[in-house]
Amino acid sequence: MSYVFTVDQIRAAEQVLLRAESSPDELMRQAAHLVALTAEAMCGWEMSPVQQVQATDDRILLLVGAGGNGGDALYAGTELLRSRGVDAVLLGRDGRVHERALAAFTDAGGTVLPELPRDLRVYRLIVDGILGIGGVGGLGEDLALWLELARQMSTPILAVDVPSGVAADTGALPEPVETTRMDLHPGLPAPDTDVDPADFLGRRLPQHVTADATVTFGQLRRAHAVSPACGEVVYADIGIHDLSLREELHRRVVDGGSVLAWRAVHPEQAPWPEPLSTLSTTHVPTPEPGVDDDKYSGGVVGICAGSARYPGAAVLTTTAAVRATSAMVRYVGSQRQEVVRALPEVVASATVADTGRVQAWVVGPGRGTDDTARTELAELLARPEALIIDADALTLLAEDADLREQLRQRDPAVLLTPHLGEFRRLSATLDSPVPDPADDRIGAVLALSGALDCGVLLKGRHTVMVTRGSGTDIVTVDAGSSWAATPGSGDVLAGLIGAWTASTVADTDAFRSRYPGLDDDPNLPLSLVSTFEAVTVHGMAAWLAAQTPDGPGPTSALPIAEAIPRAIARLSR
């Protein structure tokens, strides 16, 4: 598993190793070797169509800041000079640079350029060593314009530790900078004659590096778990004598307060060389029922979704639940005929009170926010079963203080599954401060969970979740692709989580029946394990749904739901 650490934890662990160095920059040179390994691997990637047309050389360019990241880049450049040309641009304020690393680089034959190069066609890769984990603020207009040119040229970027401009502890990004000039960068070729130079005035450009890959050391920083700007994150251990940075970091894992990172799908590219590692994909349990199982023993889920206005939400949420489990799925609501026509396995009823035995409920997708929906949510909050609250039901919580108080007072497990907009609307109603997820995704989820005393799952490419009773442990899951960014995909996730929660309840009840006397923890059904496994399955299903014989193509929510069995099979291998 990949643990995630704060800057303070990283620095404290590094200090133990730095005090044990027997020669200057011993630890830095180990880190630089990993940078060089990663750079060589990236140079082996297939070139983009733009690069194939325009490439004139195979050099590497180092963007070198004043601190340790700049030193890592220069020492890595020294190693890379054995196989290819390497140039460096010194970008430290007031000309500051790691002098020993610079001397090693120039002595090995590296070239220091007087300014950012105007022609990027000669470069196969850019290495970002501008800022380290302590870097704050944006990179300024000059670098923003130059990085925009690199993006247009499709030149890959490798970031050292954390992409410059990305806050290491939160993944927050600086405000974009508005351009004040009519050229892409001082000294760069003017735009084509048919382009009006004034078009470049007033553009808002990112002040941070967006990396294709980031290489880091020991274990992950928090930004790696939440920021798409990091690209593919790779890491490996470094150490001095018998001391290991990874081991030192693991001594700082907080019991009941740690962050773990996983991913759903690995990108399809050449494997990274040893000793580099990437985020792991979790193994999910084999889905086959046991010899004594029946339609009830696998956990029964109840779905309260859909309405006359949004009938599709009922079908999508229920389809996901059916495809995720061999046990019974019950549907409650006005779309009974549509649901049973699409899914004859489902048992439908008109109201929650009319429904038979259920071990977990899902409420909200396409349900509406009228008085009937409000009454239904209040009824579910008063029931003893585990509850997943999504979509319209989250809007009801944001609008009704009595429902929020009922949520806080509830004993059985609850999980809220908002997207970014729903999260902001709900957190705006609270007296206690909740960070904006754009500023601190992990901190925001922890704060909302604490304020409402329930589990929270913030959806996105990087999903972040915490469950009540987990001791504030946080789990993040990188979907590995963005194919789930399609209408109805959240409904599919809600149904999937509901089915797996019901299964966890059934397993827990069976375990307690065999071993009586165990503590009856009402939050156990919505454990972090079952929840992040469901998120992982959803990410894999989205990726599978986008695959065609001719390569990936657009997909939608129903194919994602239908791909759930295949995703479970792949992840259980």
C-alpha positions as semicolon CSV with decimal commas, in nm:
position;residue;x (nm);y (nm);z (nm)
1;M;0,000;0,000;0,000
2;S;0,106;0,361;-0,054
3;Y;0,101;0,583;0,253
4;V;0,078;0,958;0,204
5;F;0,273;1,207;0,418
6;T;0,282;1,576;0,500
7;V;0,580;1,803;0,432
8;D;0,665;1,812;0,803
9;Q;0,669;1,432;0,821
10;I;0,888;1,411;0,510
11;R;1,139;1,664;0,641
12;A;1,159;1,503;0,985
13;A;1,235;1,165;0,827
14;E;1,489;1,314;0,587
15;Q;1,677;1,482;0,869
16;V;1,748;1,143;1,029
17;L;1,916;1,029;0,707
18;L;2,095;1,356;0,636
19;R;2,263;1,343;0,978
20;A;2,399;0,998;0,885
21;E;2,559;1,106;0,555
22;S;2,927;1,020;0,521
23;S;2,984;1,250;0,221
24;P;2,819;1,569;0,091
25;D;2,495;1,521;-0,106
26;E;2,499;1,143;-0,056
27;L;2,120;1,126;-0,020
28;M;2,063;1,379;-0,299
29;R;2,267;1,173;-0,543
30;Q;2,050;0,869;-0,467
31;A;1,739;1,073;-0,538
32;A;1,898;1,205;-0,856
33;H;1,966;0,849;-0,974
34;L;1,592;0,777;-0,948
35;V;1,520;1,096;-1,144
36;A;1,758;0,979;-1,415
37;L;1,600;0,632;-1,428
38;T;1,256;0,787;-1,465
39;A;1,375;1,030;-1,731
40;E;1,529;0,752;-1,939
41;A;1,208;0,550;-1,913
42;M;1,003;0,849;-2,029
43;C;1,236;0,906;-2,322
44;G;1,136;0,557;-2,432
45;W;0,768;0,650;-2,446
46;E;0,610;0,673;-2,788
47;M;0,626;1,028;-2,920
48;S;0,308;1,226;-2,973
49;P;0,208;1,305;-3,334
50;V;0,324;1,666;-3,284
51;Q;0,666;1,551;-3,165
52;Q;0,698;1,297;-3,445
53;V;0,651;1,572;-3,700
54;Q;0,866;1,838;-3,531
55;A;1,138;1,654;-3,338
56;T;1,492;1,741;-3,451
57;D;1,696;1,600;-3,160
58;D;1,672;1,384;-2,848
59;R;1,807;1,615;-2,576
60;I;1,679;1,668;-2,221
61;L;1,621;2,012;-2,069
62;L;1,654;2,074;-1,694
63;L;1,460;2,357;-1,529
64;V;1,675;2,420;-1,222
65;G;1,564;2,605;-0,910
66;A;1,771;2,720;-0,616
67;G;1,696;2,438;-0,372
68;G;1,728;2,065;-0,334
69;N;1,502;1,989;-0,631
70;G;1,737;2,186;-0,853
71;G;2,026;1,983;-0,712
72;D;1,839;1,659;-0,783
73;A;1,784;1,771;-1,142
74;L;2,149;1,869;-1,196
75;Y;2,290;1,548;-1,050
76;A;2,037;1,352;-1,260
77;G;2,151;1,550;-1,564
78;T;2,509;1,454;-1,486
79;E;2,411;1,087;-1,503
80;L;2,200;1,135;-1,816
81;L;2,494;1,294;-1,999
82;R;2,640;0,947;-2,039
83;S;2,376;0,866;-2,299
84;R;2,240;1,193;-2,443
85;G;2,273;1,569;-2,456
86;V;2,146;1,763;-2,156
87;D;2,092;2,138;-2,116
88;A;2,001;2,331;-1,802
89;V;1,838;2,668;-1,735
90;L;1,905;2,820;-1,393
91;L;1,583;2,970;-1,258
92;G;1,669;3,026;-0,892
93;R;1,597;3,372;-0,758
94;D;1,900;3,603;-0,768
95;G;2,094;3,333;-0,953
96;R;2,100;3,094;-0,658
97;V;2,179;2,732;-0,738
98;H;2,312;2,418;-0,568
99;E;2,680;2,485;-0,641
100;R;2,818;2,131;-0,599
101;A;2,550;1,985;-0,825
102;L;2,610;2,257;-1,085
103;A;2,984;2,191;-1,081
104;A;2,927;1,819;-1,129
105;F;2,693;1,890;-1,421
106;T;2,924;2,129;-1,605
107;D;3,233;1,917;-1,537
108;A;3,053;1,623;-1,703
109;G;2,991;1,834;-2,015
110;G;2,643;1,969;-1,945
111;T;2,542;2,298;-2,105
112;V;2,395;2,586;-1,904
113;L;2,173;2,804;-2,123
114;P;2,152;3,180;-2,059
115;E;1,771;3,177;-2,088
116;L;1,477;2,953;-2,159
117;P;1,526;2,806;-2,508
118;R;1,316;2,934;-2,793
119;D;1,314;2,607;-2,988
120;L;1,171;2,308;-2,801
121;R;1,187;2,071;-3,099
122;V;1,530;1,952;-2,989
123;Y;1,404;1,829;-2,650
124;R;1,261;1,485;-2,586
125;L;1,187;1,564;-2,220
126;I;1,175;1,854;-1,974
127;V;1,272;1,791;-1,611
128;D;1,103;2,025;-1,361
129;G;1,339;2,093;-1,069
130;I;1,226;2,451;-1,002
131;L;1,052;2,429;-0,664
132;G;1,050;2,160;-0,397
133;I;0,794;2,048;-0,142
134;G;0,835;2,378;0,041
135;G;0,773;2,592;-0,268
136;V;0,480;2,834;-0,250
137;G;0,311;3,063;-0,499
138;G;0,295;3,075;-0,875
139;L;0,578;3,065;-1,127
140;G;0,513;3,404;-1,286
141;E;0,416;3,517;-1,635
142;D;0,742;3,435;-1,814
143;L;0,742;3,071;-1,707
144;A;0,367;3,042;-1,756
145;L;0,403;3,155;-2,118
146;W;0,697;2,924;-2,177
147;L;0,516;2,625;-2,023
148;E;0,220;2,700;-2,250
149;L;0,456;2,674;-2,546
150;A;0,583;2,339;-2,413
151;R;0,225;2,220;-2,386
152;Q;0,152;2,322;-2,744
153;M;0,464;2,134;-2,855
154;S;0,352;1,825;-2,655
155;T;0,692;1,803;-2,484
156;P;0,666;1,561;-2,188
157;I;0,750;1,695;-1,842
158;L;0,895;1,501;-1,550
159;A;0,851;1,672;-1,212
160;V;1,093;1,610;-0,926
161;D;0,909;1,542;-0,597
162;V;0,606;1,768;-0,670
163;P;0,524;1,972;-0,983
164;S;0,638;2,330;-0,924
165;G;0,354;2,554;-0,813
166;V;0,148;2,266;-0,670
167;A;0,116;2,281;-0,290
168;A;0,267;1,958;-0,156
169;D;0,037;1,929;0,147
170;T;-0,293;2,005;-0,025
171;G;-0,259;1,986;-0,403
172;A;-0,382;2,347;-0,424
173;L;-0,291;2,542;-0,737
174;P;-0,194;2,909;-0,764
175;E;-0,427;3,153;-0,938
176;P;-0,370;3,171;-1,315
177;V;-0,170;3,469;-1,440
178;E;-0,310;3,707;-1,701
179;T;-0,070;3,773;-1,986
180;T;0,038;4,132;-2,049
181;R;0,240;4,082;-2,369
182;M;0,162;3,996;-2,728
183;D;0,434;3,731;-2,773
184;L;0,448;3,385;-2,624
185;H;0,775;3,463;-2,451
186;P;1,053;3,722;-2,484
187;G;1,289;3,609;-2,758
188;L;1,061;3,333;-2,889
189;P;0,958;3,337;-3,253
190;A;0,658;3,560;-3,323
191;P;0,328;3,385;-3,393
192;D;0,243;3,287;-3,750
193;T;0,158;3,581;-3,972
194;D;-0,210;3,483;-3,986
195;V;-0,236;3,502;-3,605
196;D;-0,315;3,838;-3,449
197;P;-0,051;3,901;-3,177
198;A;-0,318;4,075;-2,973
199;D;-0,481;3,733;-2,926
200;F;-0,210;3,658;-2,670
201;L;-0,300;3,957;-2,453
202;G;-0,516;3,892;-2,148
203;R;-0,494;3,512;-2,162
204;R;-0,518;3,339;-1,823
205;L;-0,244;3,078;-1,804
206;P;-0,162;2,826;-1,528
207;Q;0,123;2,929;-1,298
208;H;0,213;2,570;-1,218
209;V;0,372;2,275;-1,394
210;T;0,139;2,002;-1,519
211;A;0,359;1,696;-1,530
212;D;0,325;1,381;-1,735
213;A;0,499;1,200;-1,449
214;T;0,633;1,286;-1,105
215;V;0,912;1,098;-0,932
216;T;0,938;1,110;-0,554
217;F;1,128;0,936;-0,277
218;G;1,040;0,710;0,015
219;Q;0,662;0,744;-0,003
220;L;0,399;0,981;-0,139
221;R;0,324;1,343;-0,054
222;R;-0,040;1,447;-0,012
223;A;-0,047;1,628;-0,346
224;H;0,028;1,299;-0,521
225;A;-0,298;1,153;-0,389
226;V;-0,526;1,436;-0,503
227;S;-0,370;1,644;-0,782
228;P;-0,401;1,552;-1,152
229;A;-0,112;1,793;-1,214
230;C;0,125;1,523;-1,085
231;G;0,049;1,288;-1,376
232;E;0,177;0,935;-1,323
233;V;0,345;0,920;-0,981
234;V;0,644;0,687;-0,937
235;Y;0,856;0,645;-0,628
236;A;1,131;0,438;-0,472
237;D;1,317;0,419;-0,144
238;I;1,647;0,591;-0,069
239;G;1,867;0,547;0,236
240;I;2,195;0,595;0,412
241;H;2,383;0,290;0,541
242;D;2,117;0,088;0,729
243;L;1,868;0,376;0,739
244;S;1,575;0,386;0,498
245;L;1,361;0,690;0,420
246;R;1,056;0,467;0,373
247;E;1,107;0,305;0,712
248;E;1,159;0,641;0,878
249;L;0,835;0,763;0,722
250;H;0,644;0,454;0,829
251;R;0,745;0,527;1,187
252;R;0,545;0,846;1,145
253;V;0,224;0,676;1,031
254;V;-0,044;0,795;1,268
255;D;-0,266;0,522;1,407
256;G;-0,618;0,624;1,311
257;G;-0,508;0,930;1,121
258;S;-0,317;0,812;0,817
259;V;-0,378;0,866;0,446
260;L;-0,356;0,579;0,196
261;A;-0,360;0,608;-0,182
262;W;-0,472;0,352;-0,441
263;R;-0,565;0,353;-0,806
264;A;-0,823;0,176;-1,021
265;V;-0,648;0,141;-1,356
266;H;-0,282;0,155;-1,456
267;P;-0,202;0,347;-1,774
268;E;-0,102;0,136;-2,071
269;Q;0,264;0,207;-2,125
270;A;0,598;0,035;-2,086
271;P;0,657;-0,073;-1,723
272;W;0,880;0,141;-1,506
273;P;1,225;-0,003;-1,436
274;E;1,315;-0,132;-1,091
275;P;1,319;-0,005;-0,824
276;L;1,046;0,241;-0,926
277;S;0,692;0,170;-0,803
278;T;0,355;0,324;-0,883
279;L;0,025;0,340;-0,700
280;S;-0,119;-0,005;-0,636
281;T;-0,454;-0,138;-0,755
282;T;-0,645;-0,315;-0,481
283;H;-0,746;-0,679;-0,506
284;V;-1,120;-0,728;-0,453
285;P;-1,273;-1,046;-0,313
286;T;-1,380;-1,328;-0,543
287;P;-1,750;-1,263;-0,608
288;E;-1,878;-1,622;-0,625
289;P;-2,141;-1,700;-0,356
290;G;-2,064;-1,971;-0,102
291;V;-2,221;-2,316;-0,109
292;D;-2,473;-2,220;0,160
293;D;-2,555;-1,873;0,024
294;D;-2,895;-1,771;-0,107
295;K;-3,053;-1,454;-0,242
296;Y;-3,066;-1,301;0,106
297;S;-2,736;-1,408;0,259
298;G;-2,527;-1,197;0,022
299;G;-2,683;-0,877;0,153
300;V;-3,001;-0,706;0,033
301;V;-2,982;-0,345;-0,085
302;G;-3,275;-0,105;-0,119
303;I;-3,263;0,162;-0,391
304;C;-3,465;0,485;-0,357
305;A;-3,384;0,658;-0,684
306;G;-3,549;0,811;-0,986
307;S;-3,869;1,007;-1,039
308;A;-4,107;1,100;-1,318
309;R;-3,862;1,374;-1,417
310;Y;-3,551;1,152;-1,392
311;P;-3,656;0,794;-1,464
312;G;-3,309;0,706;-1,592
313;A;-3,156;0,751;-1,247
314;A;-3,373;0,468;-1,117
315;V;-3,255;0,231;-1,390
316;L;-2,888;0,329;-1,366
317;T;-2,862;0,303;-0,986
318;T;-3,048;-0,026;-0,974
319;T;-2,856;-0,174;-1,268
320;A;-2,529;-0,103;-1,090
321;A;-2,653;-0,274;-0,775
322;V;-2,774;-0,580;-0,968
323;R;-2,448;-0,612;-1,161
324;A;-2,245;-0,576;-0,840
325;T;-2,405;-0,855;-0,640
326;S;-2,561;-1,199;-0,664
327;A;-2,800;-1,110;-0,382
328;M;-3,139;-0,942;-0,393
329;V;-3,190;-0,582;-0,500
330;R;-3,509;-0,402;-0,400
331;Y;-3,637;-0,088;-0,569
332;V;-3,866;0,171;-0,408
333;G;-4,038;0,444;-0,605
334;S;-4,257;0,558;-0,889
335;Q;-4,038;0,405;-1,162
336;R;-4,112;0,045;-1,063
337;Q;-4,241;-0,050;-1,405
338;E;-3,937;0,090;-1,587
339;V;-3,695;-0,073;-1,345
340;V;-3,854;-0,419;-1,355
341;R;-3,884;-0,404;-1,734
342;A;-3,509;-0,341;-1,756
343;L;-3,418;-0,566;-1,463
344;P;-3,668;-0,846;-1,397
345;E;-3,453;-0,968;-1,105
346;V;-3,545;-0,661;-0,899
347;V;-3,824;-0,673;-0,639
348;A;-4,012;-0,343;-0,642
349;S;-4,238;-0,169;-0,391
350;A;-4,410;0,166;-0,363
351;T;-4,268;0,289;-0,030
352;V;-3,990;0,222;0,215
353;A;-4,241;0,093;0,470
354;D;-4,373;-0,161;0,220
355;T;-4,028;-0,303;0,149
356;G;-3,909;-0,628;0,300
357;R;-3,577;-0,698;0,466
358;V;-3,299;-0,461;0,358
359;Q;-2,946;-0,433;0,497
360;A;-2,835;-0,110;0,329
361;W;-3,018;0,175;0,156
362;V;-2,926;0,412;-0,126
363;V;-3,128;0,732;-0,153
364;G;-3,115;1,038;-0,374
365;P;-3,019;0,983;-0,740
366;G;-3,284;1,161;-0,949
367;R;-3,522;1,143;-0,651
368;G;-3,629;1,508;-0,645
369;T;-3,642;1,753;-0,355
370;D;-4,016;1,785;-0,289
371;D;-4,193;1,717;0,040
372;T;-4,234;1,347;-0,044
373;A;-3,860;1,307;-0,096
374;R;-3,792;1,499;0,224
375;T;-4,025;1,274;0,423
376;E;-3,862;0,965;0,273
377;L;-3,512;1,083;0,369
378;A;-3,626;1,153;0,725
379;E;-3,774;0,803;0,741
380;L;-3,451;0,643;0,618
381;L;-3,243;0,844;0,866
382;A;-3,460;0,703;1,143
383;R;-3,410;0,342;1,032
384;P;-3,137;0,109;1,167
385;E;-2,982;0,006;0,833
386;A;-2,665;0,151;0,676
387;L;-2,744;0,443;0,446
388;I;-2,578;0,596;0,139
389;I;-2,699;0,951;0,066
390;D;-2,641;1,087;-0,284
391;A;-2,752;1,356;-0,531
392;D;-3,095;1,509;-0,454
393;A;-3,089;1,375;-0,100
394;L;-2,770;1,577;-0,043
395;T;-2,955;1,887;-0,166
396;L;-3,227;1,815;0,090
397;L;-2,966;1,796;0,364
398;A;-2,823;2,130;0,254
399;E;-3,169;2,289;0,264
400;D;-3,298;2,144;0,591
401;A;-3,128;2,197;0,927
402;D;-3,358;1,942;1,095
403;L;-3,241;1,670;0,856
404;R;-2,879;1,761;0,924
405;E;-2,938;1,736;1,297
406;Q;-3,112;1,401;1,251
407;L;-2,804;1,288;1,058
408;R;-2,572;1,395;1,340
409;Q;-2,778;1,211;1,600
410;R;-2,802;0,890;1,399
411;D;-2,612;0,584;1,526
412;P;-2,605;0,350;1,223
413;A;-2,353;0,415;0,950
414;V;-2,411;0,688;0,690
415;L;-2,202;0,778;0,386
416;L;-2,250;1,101;0,190
417;T;-2,130;1,081;-0,172
418;P;-2,121;1,439;-0,307
419;H;-1,959;1,571;-0,620
420;L;-1,777;1,904;-0,592
421;G;-2,085;2,127;-0,628
422;E;-2,291;1,927;-0,380
423;F;-2,001;1,928;-0,136
424;R;-1,976;2,308;-0,150
425;R;-2,351;2,359;-0,109
426;L;-2,359;2,132;0,195
427;S;-2,049;2,276;0,362
428;A;-2,182;2,632;0,314
429;T;-2,468;2,552;0,553
430;L;-2,242;2,461;0,845
431;D;-2,127;2,678;1,133
432;S;-1,783;2,514;1,153
433;P;-1,535;2,605;0,877
434;V;-1,479;2,354;0,596
435;P;-1,193;2,416;0,349
436;D;-1,282;2,435;-0,017
437;P;-1,180;2,109;-0,186
438;A;-0,985;2,306;-0,448
439;D;-0,764;2,435;-0,167
440;D;-0,736;2,118;0,041
441;R;-0,927;1,813;-0,080
442;I;-0,825;1,585;0,206
443;G;-0,877;1,851;0,473
444;A;-1,219;1,938;0,330
445;V;-1,343;1,579;0,351
446;L;-1,217;1,540;0,707
447;A;-1,381;1,866;0,812
448;L;-1,722;1,785;0,661
449;S;-1,715;1,435;0,808
450;G;-1,639;1,577;1,151
451;A;-1,903;1,849;1,128
452;L;-2,182;1,605;1,034
453;D;-2,047;1,302;1,223
454;C;-2,075;1,068;0,925
455;G;-1,872;0,923;0,640
456;V;-1,798;1,140;0,336
457;L;-1,690;1,036;-0,012
458;L;-1,595;1,327;-0,241
459;K;-1,626;1,204;-0,600
460;G;-1,388;1,293;-0,881
461;R;-1,092;1,166;-1,078
462;H;-0,920;1,152;-0,738
463;T;-1,190;1,031;-0,497
464;V;-1,129;1,102;-0,128
465;M;-1,320;0,922;0,144
466;V;-1,343;0,887;0,520
467;T;-1,592;0,678;0,717
468;R;-1,712;0,743;1,069
469;G;-1,554;0,499;1,307
470;S;-1,236;0,472;1,095
471;G;-1,038;0,685;1,337
472;T;-1,028;0,954;1,065
473;D;-0,825;0,734;0,833
474;I;-0,846;0,871;0,478
475;V;-0,831;0,671;0,156
476;T;-0,785;0,822;-0,190
477;V;-0,844;0,644;-0,520
478;D;-0,715;0,767;-0,854
479;A;-0,957;0,633;-1,114
480;G;-0,667;0,601;-1,357
481;S;-0,879;0,753;-1,633
482;S;-1,151;1,016;-1,668
483;W;-1,404;0,805;-1,859
484;A;-1,643;0,822;-1,563
485;A;-1,696;1,196;-1,628
486;T;-2,035;1,139;-1,788
487;P;-2,398;1,198;-1,676
488;G;-2,536;0,923;-1,455
489;S;-2,197;0,783;-1,361
490;G;-2,249;0,899;-1,002
491;D;-2,580;0,710;-0,990
492;V;-2,390;0,398;-1,094
493;L;-2,136;0,450;-0,816
494;A;-2,410;0,495;-0,555
495;G;-2,578;0,168;-0,654
496;L;-2,246;-0,014;-0,652
497;I;-2,150;0,117;-0,307
498;G;-2,496;0,029;-0,175
499;A;-2,474;-0,329;-0,295
500;W;-2,128;-0,379;-0,150
501;T;-2,231;-0,220;0,177
502;A;-2,522;-0,463;0,206
503;S;-2,281;-0,747;0,136
504;T;-2,050;-0,621;0,412
505;V;-2,346;-0,607;0,653
506;A;-2,435;-0,967;0,568
507;D;-2,076;-1,083;0,614
508;T;-2,050;-0,895;0,943
509;D;-2,375;-1,042;1,075
510;A;-2,264;-1,392;0,979
511;F;-1,930;-1,340;1,151
512;R;-2,095;-1,215;1,469
513;S;-2,333;-1,511;1,472
514;R;-2,032;-1,743;1,469
515;Y;-1,842;-1,541;1,727
516;P;-2,095;-1,395;1,971
517;G;-1,985;-1,132;2,220
518;L;-1,799;-0,911;1,973
519;D;-1,850;-0,536;2,002
520;D;-2,144;-0,422;1,792
521;D;-1,987;-0,135;1,596
522;P;-2,267;0,032;1,396
523;N;-2,013;0,186;1,156
524;L;-1,847;-0,137;1,050
525;P;-2,071;-0,197;0,744
526;L;-1,946;0,121;0,578
527;S;-1,582;0,040;0,630
528;L;-1,316;0,214;0,427
529;V;-1,219;-0,121;0,278
530;S;-1,554;-0,202;0,116
531;T;-1,606;0,161;0,009
532;F;-1,274;0,213;-0,166
533;E;-1,303;-0,131;-0,326
534;A;-1,635;-0,020;-0,476
535;V;-1,478;0,306;-0,600
536;T;-1,197;0,105;-0,757
537;V;-1,444;-0,125;-0,933
538;H;-1,629;0,181;-1,064
539;G;-1,306;0,329;-1,205
540;M;-1,216;-0,001;-1,370
541;A;-1,569;-0,039;-1,511
542;A;-1,553;0,311;-1,662
543;W;-1,222;0,231;-1,828
544;L;-1,350;-0,104;-1,960
545;A;-1,667;0,058;-2,093
546;A;-1,455;0,295;-2,303
547;Q;-1,253;0,021;-2,474
548;T;-1,338;-0,070;-2,834
549;P;-1,161;-0,299;-3,084
550;D;-1,011;0,016;-3,237
551;G;-0,904;0,178;-2,911
552;P;-1,077;0,385;-2,642
553;G;-1,388;0,581;-2,732
554;P;-1,669;0,773;-2,559
555;T;-1,883;0,582;-2,314
556;S;-2,184;0,654;-2,094
557;A;-2,332;0,553;-1,761
558;L;-2,526;0,242;-1,867
559;P;-2,223;0,072;-2,030
560;I;-2,027;0,156;-1,713
561;A;-2,291;-0,020;-1,503
562;E;-2,295;-0,318;-1,739
563;A;-1,914;-0,343;-1,716
564;I;-1,918;-0,390;-1,337
565;P;-1,904;-0,775;-1,345
566;R;-1,608;-0,764;-1,581
567;A;-1,434;-0,506;-1,362
568;I;-1,486;-0,721;-1,052
569;A;-1,352;-1,026;-1,234
570;R;-1,041;-0,839;-1,347
571;L;-0,972;-0,692;-1,002
572;S;-1,031;-1,024;-0,824
573;R;-0,767;-1,202;-1,032
